[in-house]
Amino acid sequence: MKEIKVMVFAGNIAELAKSSMRDTMLKDRFSQQQGFTVQQFSYGCERKRDEIGTAYGVTAGVEVDFTIRVMSNDQILFYDKLKDLGADHYSFIFNGTFENGQLKYYDNAIMVDGYVVDINEHAANNSQQALMRVKLLAREVTYIHHDGSGLSINISNSH
């Protein structure tokens, strides 16, 4: 078995975690070959809070930045998805355990529904690899526990 700290996948793991076909769909859509190991990941999510700490109002716009290492043409479909102009789902899986390339377990995940607003590529010394830094503008962030339970936060990107 191989444990990977953080991986990103195109797709919505929140729907898959609640699906009756979870195992089959996880094998197909969230296999190790379909994802990228995240080199760097950051985001912030803020809401106004009252004097006792209860959140109220809309959540401020959230940008999610992540960097992945892209290897040759094996993952060209993910790159094409990033270049798509519409909103899409991106799932970040934490402490995923893979057996024979198939996802068997993960501690937690974050699913981001949003738009790609920037992609920067930096070629590595080897022409087969590049570092890709991606910035997403999130519409919704969903936190998911390995048992499928979760919390969604809708985000207002109007200021």
Secondary structure, DSSP 8 states (H G I E B T S, - for coil): -EEEEEEEEES-HHHHHH-TTHHHHHHHHS-GGG-EEEEEEEE----EE-TT--EES-B--EEEEEEEEEETTTTHHHHHHHH-SS-EEEEEEEEEEEETTEEEE-SEEEEEEEEEEEEEEEE-SSTTEEEEEEEEEEEEEEEEETTS-EEEEEB----
